[in-house]
Amino acid sequence: MNRDRAVGVGLVAIGVVGILLYGWLVFFSPWRNFTLQLTASMAVAAVLGILAWDGHALATTPRRNP
């Protein structure tokens, strides 16, 4: 149980540091536009990747015969 707790605390720390770093990059850094463009591109790629994965699964799954 101690190892689970340590992993949990580590994940919380990584999450908080990531939020603070992203906030600084978006609001205070000279790379503001690049950060927003990169984030938007990653979000769109993730959504379209899930859509493509779903389409592939639908197209390649054998049809059931009732």
C-alpha positions as CSV (number, residue, x, y, z in Angstrom):
1,M,0.0,0.0,0.0
2,N,2.9,2.4,0.7
3,R,4.1,2.0,-2.9
4,D,0.6,2.9,-4.2
5,R,0.5,6.0,-2.0
6,A,4.0,7.0,-3.3
7,V,2.9,6.6,-6.9
8,G,-0.2,8.6,-6.2
9,V,1.7,11.4,-4.6
10,G,4.1,11.4,-7.5
11,L,1.3,11.6,-10.0
12,V,-0.3,14.5,-8.1
13,A,3.0,16.4,-8.0
14,I,3.6,15.8,-11.8
15,G,0.0,17.0,-12.5
16,V,0.4,20.2,-10.4
17,V,3.8,21.0,-11.9
18,G,2.4,20.4,-15.4
19,I,-0.5,22.7,-14.8
20,L,1.8,25.5,-13.5
21,L,4.2,25.0,-16.4
22,Y,1.4,25.1,-19.0
23,G,-0.1,28.2,-17.3
24,W,3.3,29.9,-17.5
25,L,3.8,28.9,-21.1
26,V,0.4,30.2,-22.2
27,F,0.3,33.4,-20.2
28,F,3.8,34.6,-19.5
29,S,6.3,33.0,-22.0
30,P,7.4,34.3,-25.3
31,W,6.3,31.0,-26.8
32,R,2.6,31.7,-26.2
33,N,1.4,31.2,-29.8
34,F,3.5,28.1,-30.3
35,T,2.2,26.6,-27.1
36,L,-1.4,27.2,-28.1
37,Q,-0.8,25.9,-31.6
38,L,0.9,22.8,-30.4
39,T,-1.8,22.1,-27.8
40,A,-4.6,22.6,-30.3
41,S,-2.9,20.4,-32.9
42,M,-2.4,17.6,-30.3
43,A,-6.1,17.9,-29.2
44,V,-7.4,17.7,-32.8
45,A,-5.0,14.8,-33.6
46,A,-6.2,12.9,-30.6
47,V,-9.9,13.4,-31.5
48,L,-9.3,12.5,-35.1
49,G,-7.1,9.5,-34.1
50,I,-9.9,8.1,-32.0
51,L,-12.4,8.7,-34.8
52,A,-10.1,6.8,-37.2
53,W,-9.6,4.0,-34.7
54,D,-13.3,3.6,-34.3
55,G,-13.8,3.6,-38.1
56,H,-11.1,1.0,-38.5
57,A,-12.8,-1.2,-35.8
58,L,-16.2,-0.9,-37.5
59,A,-14.7,-1.6,-40.9
60,T,-12.7,-4.7,-39.9
61,T,-14.9,-6.3,-37.4
62,P,-16.6,-9.4,-38.8
63,R,-20.4,-9.2,-39.1
64,R,-22.4,-11.4,-36.7
65,N,-25.0,-13.7,-38.2
66,P,-28.0,-13.9,-35.9
